[in-house]
Structures are given as structure tokens and as C-alpha cells.
Amino acid sequence: MTSFDASPQLNVWRALLALAVVFVMLATSGWTAIHSHRGSSALQASRSAWEHGSLAGQQLPDTDSAPGLVARFFASLDAGQRDRLAHRYPLAVGNMNGAPVTLRYQANRVALEKQRKVEVKRMHDTRLSELGQHEAGRRMHRYEALLTEGRKILAFDPMGSGRVAEVFGNLDTAERVSVVVPGVDTDLLTFQRTVKEYSAPVGMAHSLYAAEHAADPTTHTAVIAWADYTAPSGLGIDSATAMRARDGAVRLNALVRALPAGSSVALYCHSYGSVLCGVAAHELPSRVSDIAVAGSPGMRADTVAGLGTSAQVWAMRDSDDWIQDVPHLEVGGLGHGADPVSEAFGARVLSAQDAKGHTGYFEPGTDSLRNLAEIGIGAYDAVDCAHTDQGCRTGLSDGSSDGRA
């Protein structure tokens, strides 16, 4: 009788079954969330209007032009002309890579105010269900929060569940820029939380920015809370595949290449965000000096070498993070591959002591946050490894003032 224990086909089916069981259990345990999706794209309408527009009789550059070309175009304008474009085409300018960041902030404030007024009307639209009116109210309040004086909104798209990015610090003068890439169930409404503040992109980025400044007040840093991709909704098929990650990787690469010149960039990729960073890694420019993943289900590679990046790759996982129970393999597009904290993967494994569960890596006072901040300022000699031999620092020199770009 043939033994099935050694059958490759059986092993594949076992792996698929294990993945399916884990994701179903997680989904039925309250992890799955339902997000509403809205129809027409205000961003596309703004871009279309820009493409058919002109300024002083001159055609405007394509919205997808290289950031350098866009930067040169805006540099050729006076302040009044730039202001007119920001008010006439707010979403187009607010999301245009290469446009001056301060102009993007201004344009996105105009766009947010317009969308706030749209939601105010929807709140009282009797054609909508009670649930629809309630959803409109929630979005209106989120827009009001984003419009708070002093906030720097780098990207904003109200379509569907919404996309947004916010800057902490001064991007134009930053020597080192950190980008926080979040995971599943990240959208406009979950961009910021009052309860579990540090599990949301705004809380993560603000906490990291404060920790970097505390670690070295003399280093000019900026941190971006980057929720400018369509994240998977709940732990279902989308989160078990790389589809959302591939789309997000294109957007992340475009962001990094459009950041003001002269700064090095570190990526902080949480949960499914680490899948996105893994997919993006081989195309990222050399200015990306570090990729740090926390609570990762995998990076779509078997080893660090398989990522195809010159960046230093760091990984951490708290001892009570449920992600450790997700099978770290990839079969037929399902699953995300090797465990980044495993010895075989080859990442520099950091201590995550005191980081409670899957969403606690950016909590103030934790080893995990302190380690992430030290990477952000390039103080590699100050990080704590997950193992007593301090192997994660091997071959590294302090880069806090090396001026890499």
C-alpha cells in the first residue's frame, strides 16, 4: 500500500488546510471588519480637470509626470499661481508626487473642507438609510479632525474606504525620514484612534517621532503615517495573498522617490504592511537604508537576500503576538513565506520586550519603540537584539550622522 505521508501533494493540501483554518478562526473571532465602498472618484475628477486645464495659456504637466519634472514646473510659478492651482485642483495637487510638500498640505486642506461639506449634506439626506447617515457623520468628524490647525496631510483620497498620509516634523529639512506602513483594516476611519491609540497609523507615527527626538534632539527627522494604499479588509483572502501588497508597493515606491532630496529613508512595516514592504523591496531606491518589520506574517521571500534590497532588514516579534501562530509559508499564492524572525531568514532580530500583543510595538516605554527610534536616527550601536549575543549589530557602524541619501 502506498504511503501518503511522503506525498508532496498531501503536504501541499495540509499547508493549504492549515492556512485556511487559521484565517477562518481569526475571521470568526472578531478580526474581520466590513468597510463600505463609495462610488465615484473625486481624485480622478480632479486629475481629469487638471489634465484639461491650463495656466497663463500654458498646458499643465501630466499628473503622472516624474517628480523632478513636477518640481521644476511648480518652481517656475509664483506664490499666487501655486495658490490658484491648489484651490482649483485640490485633490490633484494634494496627491501629486513632486509638488512642494507645503503646497500639498494646503491643497489637501481645501479638499478635506470640500469633502466635509459633502458629508454634512449626506448626514441629513433622507434618501440614505440610518446606517448611511451615521457613516456620513463618522467621515465628517474624521475630516474635521484632519483639518485641525497644524496637521500636515500629505495625501488624501476620499474614494471607497479612503486613503490618507500625514507628516510629523519638517520633510523639507529632515536628514532622516521614517515611513510607517500599517496593515489590515487601515483606512480613513481607522487612521487615528482614541482607544488603543498606538495601534493606528497616527499614533504609531507620532510615538515614533517623539521617540526619535528624545533619542537625539539634534538629528532632524520626519515621520510619515502612510495609509495611502488600499489595505485588506479583515483577515480573509485579501490578507492571505499579495494582491493589495503589490498595488501598495507601487504607491510606496512612488512616495519614496518623490521625497525631498538629501534624506535617507527607513520603512517601518507592521503586520500586512511588512508583506507590502517585502514586495516593494527590490524596486526601492538606495536612499532606503532600513526596512524594519514588526509582527510580520512574512515578506514574500525565503531569505533577506531574496528581497533584492541593499537596505538593512530588521525584524521583531513580541512573545504574545498571535501572528506567530499563522503558518509561515506560501503555497499557490496563499500565505506570505518564511518567518522574518527565524534564523534562516537572516534579518537582524531586535528585542520587542514589553510590546503587548500584535499591536503594541509603538507603545511608549517599550523596547520595541526604542529600538525602532534608534534605527530611525541611525544609532545602530544602541539597539538591543533579541538574543544575548547581540548578533543583530554585527557588521554595522553608527549611521546617525553619515549623511546617506
C-alpha positions in Angstrom: 0.0 0.0 0.0 1.3 3.4 -1.0 2.2 5.7 2.0 0.7 9.2 1.6 2.9 10.6 4.4 5.7 11.4 1.9 3.4 12.7 -0.8 4.3 16.2 -1.9 0.6 16.7 -2.9 -0.6 15.8 0.5 1.9 18.2 2.1 0.6 21.0 -0.1 -3.0 20.3 0.9 -2.1 20.1 4.5 -0.4 23.5 4.2 -3.4 25.0 2.5 -5.8 23.5 5.1 -3.6 24.9 7.9 -3.8 28.4 6.4 -7.5 28.2 5.7 -8.2 27.0 9.3 -6.1 29.8 10.8 -7.6 32.6 8.8 -11.2 31.3 9.3 -10.6 31.1 13.0 -9.2 34.6 13.2 -12.0 35.9 11.0 -14.8 34.4 13.1 -13.1 35.6 16.3 -13.8 39.2 15.6 -10.9 40.1 13.3 -13.0 40.6 10.2 -14.4 44.1 9.6 -16.7 45.3 6.9 -15.9 48.5 5.1 -18.2 50.5 2.9 -17.1 51.4 -0.5 -18.1 54.6 -2.2 -18.6 55.1 -5.9 -17.2 58.0 -8.0 -13.6 59.1 -7.6 -13.2 62.8 -6.6 -9.5 62.3 -7.1 -9.9 61.1 -10.7 -12.3 64.0 -11.4 -9.7 66.5 -10.1 -6.9 64.9 -12.1 -9.1 65.0 -15.2 -9.8 68.6 -14.7 -6.1 69.3 -14.2 -5.2 67.5 -17.4 -7.7 69.6 -19.4 -6.7 72.8 -17.6 -4.0 75.5 -18.2 -2.2 78.3 -16.5 -1.4 81.6 -18.3 -2.2 79.9 -21.6 0.3 77.0 -20.9 -0.7 73.4 -20.6 -0.2 71.8 -17.2 2.1 68.8 -16.9 0.7 65.3 -16.7 -0.3 64.3 -13.2 1.9 61.2 -13.5 5.0 63.0 -14.7 8.3 62.3 -13.0 8.6 64.1 -9.6 11.6 66.1 -10.9 9.6 67.5 -13.8 6.6 68.3 -11.5 9.0 70.0 -9.0 10.5 72.1 -11.8 7.1 73.2 -13.0 6.0 74.4 -9.6 9.3 76.1 -9.0 8.7 78.2 -12.2 5.5 79.6 -10.7 5.0 82.5 -8.3 3.2 82.1 -5.0 -0.1 83.3 -6.4 -0.1 80.9 -9.3 0.7 78.0 -7.0 -2.1 79.0 -4.7 -4.6 79.2 -7.5 -3.7 75.7 -8.7 -4.1 74.3 -5.1 -7.6 75.8 -4.8 -8.7 74.9 -8.4 -7.4 71.3 -8.4 -7.0 70.4 -4.7 -7.0 66.7 -4.8 -4.8 66.6 -7.9 -2.2 68.9 -6.3 -2.6 67.3 -2.9 -1.6 63.9 -4.2 1.0 64.9 -6.8 4.4 63.5 -6.2 7.0 66.2 -6.8 4.7 69.1 -5.8 6.1 71.1 -2.9 5.0 69.4 0.3 3.7 72.6 1.9 1.6 73.2 -1.2 0.3 69.6 -0.9 -0.7 70.3 2.7 -2.6 73.4 1.6 -4.3 71.7 -1.2 -5.4 68.8 0.9 -6.9 71.2 3.5 -9.0 72.6 0.7 -10.0 69.1 -0.4 -10.8 68.0 3.1 -13.1 71.0 3.7 -14.9 70.3 0.4 -15.4 66.6 1.4 -16.5 67.7 4.9 -19.3 69.7 3.4 -20.3 66.7 1.2 -20.7 64.5 4.3 -22.6 67.2 6.2 -25.2 67.1 3.5 -25.3 63.3 3.4 -25.9 63.2 7.2 -29.2 64.8 6.6 -30.1 63.1 3.3 -33.4 61.3 3.8 -32.6 59.1 0.8 -29.9 57.4 2.8 -30.5 54.7 5.4 -29.9 55.5 9.1 -26.7 53.5 8.7 -25.7 55.6 5.7 -26.3 58.8 7.6 -24.3 57.5 10.6 -21.4 56.6 8.3 -21.5 60.1 6.8 -21.3 61.5 10.3 -18.3 59.4 11.1 -16.5 60.5 8.0 -17.4 64.2 8.6 -15.9 64.0 12.1 -12.7 62.4 10.7 -12.4 65.2 8.2 -12.8 67.8 10.9 -10.1 66.1 12.9 -7.7 66.1 9.9 -8.5 69.8 9.4 -7.2 70.6 12.9 -4.7 73.5 12.7 -1.1 72.4 12.3 -1.8 68.9 10.8 0.2 68.2 7.6 -1.8 65.9 5.3 0.5 64.7 2.5 -2.1 62.6 0.7 -5.8 62.3 0.7 -8.3 60.3 -1.3 -12.0 60.0 -0.1 -12.9 57.2 -2.5 -14.1 53.9 -1.0 -12.8 53.4 2.5 -10.4 56.3 2.0 -6.6 56.8 1.9 -4.5 59.3 3.7 -1.0 60.1 4.8 0.2 62.6 7.4 3.7 64.1 8.2 5.2 64.7 11.6 8.1 67.0 11.5 9.6 69.0 8.6 10.0 67.0 5.5 12.0 69.7 3.7 14.7 69.9 6.3 14.8 66.3 7.5 18.0 64.4 7.4 16.2 61.1 8.0 12.7 60.2 7.1 10.7 57.3 8.7 7.7 55.9 6.9 5.2 53.8 9.0 3.4 51.3 6.8 0.4 49.7 8.6 -1.5 46.5 8.0 -5.1 45.2 7.6 -8.2 47.2 8.3 -6.4 50.5 7.8 -8.5 53.2 6.2 -9.7 56.8 6.7 -11.8 56.0 9.8 -9.1 53.8 11.5 -6.2 56.2 10.6 -6.4 57.6 14.1 -7.9 56.1 17.3 -8.6 57.4 20.8 -8.8 53.9 22.4 -5.7 51.8 21.5 -4.1 55.0 20.2 -0.8 53.4 19.3 -2.3 50.6 17.2 -3.4 53.2 14.5 -1.1 54.9 12.0 -1.3 58.4 13.5 -0.5 57.0 17.0 2.4 54.9 15.6 4.0 57.7 13.7 3.6 60.3 16.4 5.0 58.0 19.0 8.0 57.1 16.8 8.6 60.8 16.0 8.7 61.6 19.7 11.0 58.7 20.5 13.4 59.7 17.7 13.5 63.3 19.0 14.1 62.0 22.6 16.9 59.7 21.4 18.7 62.5 19.6 17.2 66.0 19.5 20.0 67.2 17.2 19.0 65.0 14.3 16.4 66.5 12.0 13.8 63.8 11.5 10.3 63.5 10.0 7.9 60.6 10.2 5.1 59.8 7.8 1.9 57.9 8.8 1.3 56.3 5.5 -2.1 54.8 5.0 -2.1 55.7 1.3 -2.9 52.3 0.0 -6.0 50.1 0.0 -5.3 47.7 2.8 -7.1 44.3 3.1 -10.4 44.3 5.0 -10.2 41.8 7.8 -8.2 38.6 7.7 -9.6 36.9 4.6 -8.4 36.1 1.2 -7.0 39.6 0.5 -4.8 39.5 3.6 -3.6 36.0 2.8 -2.5 37.0 -0.7 -0.2 39.7 -2.1 -2.7 41.5 -4.3 -3.1 44.5 -2.0 0.6 44.5 -1.3 1.5 44.6 -5.0 -0.7 47.6 -5.5 0.5 49.3 -2.4 4.2 48.6 -3.3 3.8 50.8 -6.4 2.5 53.6 -4.4 5.1 53.3 -1.7 7.9 53.3 -4.2 6.4 56.5 -5.8 6.3 58.1 -2.4 9.9 57.3 -1.5 11.2 58.5 -4.9 9.3 61.8 -4.5 10.5 62.7 -1.0 12.7 65.8 -0.8 16.3 65.0 -1.8 19.1 64.7 0.7 17.4 62.4 3.3 17.8 58.7 4.0 14.6 56.8 4.5 13.6 54.0 6.9 10.5 51.9 6.5 8.6 50.6 9.5 6.2 47.9 8.3 3.7 46.4 10.7 1.8 43.1 10.1 0.4 43.0 6.5 2.4 46.2 5.9 5.5 44.0 6.0 4.2 42.0 3.1 3.9 45.3 1.2 7.4 46.3 2.1 8.7 42.9 1.1 7.1 43.1 -2.3 8.3 46.7 -2.8 11.9 46.0 -1.6 13.6 45.1 -4.8 12.5 48.3 -6.6 13.1 50.8 -3.8 15.9 53.3 -4.3 19.2 53.1 -2.4 18.2 56.0 -0.2 16.1 53.4 1.7 18.7 52.5 4.3 16.5 50.3 6.6 13.4 48.2 6.5 12.1 47.2 9.9 9.2 44.8 10.2 7.1 44.0 13.3 4.5 41.3 13.8 5.1 40.1 10.3 3.3 37.2 8.6 6.1 37.0 6.0 7.7 39.2 3.4 7.1 37.1 0.3 10.7 35.9 0.3 12.6 32.9 1.8 15.6 35.0 2.9 16.8 38.6 3.2 18.8 38.1 0.0 15.6 37.1 -1.8 14.2 40.6 -1.1 16.7 42.1 -3.5 17.4 45.2 -1.5 20.6 46.9 -0.3 18.7 48.1 2.9 19.4 46.6 6.3 16.5 44.4 7.2 15.3 44.3 10.8 12.6 42.1 12.4 10.9 41.9 15.7 8.0 39.9 17.3 6.6 40.0 20.8 6.3 36.7 22.6 2.5 37.0 22.8 1.8 38.2 19.3 -0.8 35.9 17.7 0.9 36.3 14.3 3.4 33.6 15.4 0.6 31.0 15.0 0.0 31.9 11.3 1.8 29.3 9.1 4.9 31.0 7.6 4.8 29.5 4.1 3.4 30.3 0.7 1.6 27.8 -1.4 -0.1 28.8 -4.7 -0.2 32.4 -3.8 -1.7 31.8 -0.4 0.4 32.8 2.6 3.5 35.1 2.8 6.5 32.9 3.1 9.3 32.5 5.6 9.2 33.9 9.2 11.3 37.1 9.2 12.4 36.5 12.8 13.7 33.0 12.0 17.4 32.4 11.9 17.2 31.0 8.4 15.6 34.2 7.0 18.7 36.3 8.0 17.2 39.5 9.3 18.7 41.4 12.2 16.3 40.4 15.0 15.5 43.1 17.6 14.2 42.9 21.1 10.4 43.6 21.4 10.3 43.3 25.2 7.2 44.9 26.8 5.3 45.2 23.4 1.9 43.9 24.3 0.4 41.6 21.7 0.2 42.2 17.9 -0.5 46.0 18.0 1.8 47.2 20.8 5.1 47.7 19.1 4.9 51.5 19.1 3.7 51.9 22.7 5.9 54.4 24.6 8.2 52.8 27.1 8.7 49.6 25.2 12.0 48.1 23.9 10.4 47.8 20.5 9.7 51.5 20.2 13.1 52.5 21.5 14.8 50.1 19.0 12.8 51.5 16.1 13.7 55.0 17.1 17.4 54.2 17.3 17.2 52.8 13.7 15.3 56.0 12.7 18.2 58.2 13.8 20.9 55.7 12.5 22.2 54.9 16.0 22.7 51.2 15.2 25.1 50.6 18.1 22.3 51.5 20.6 19.8 48.8 19.5 19.1 45.8 21.6 19.0 42.4 19.9 16.5 39.7 20.7 19.4 37.4 21.6 22.2 37.9 24.2 25.0 37.6 21.6 24.0 41.0 20.1 24.3 39.4 16.6 21.9 41.9 15.1 24.6 44.6 15.3 27.3 42.6 13.6 29.0 44.5 10.7 27.2 47.8 11.4 28.6 51.1 12.3 26.7 54.0 13.7 25.0 55.9 10.9 23.4 58.7 12.8 25.5 61.4 11.1 26.7 59.7 8.0 24.6 61.8 5.6 23.4 59.0 3.5 20.9 59.8 0.7 
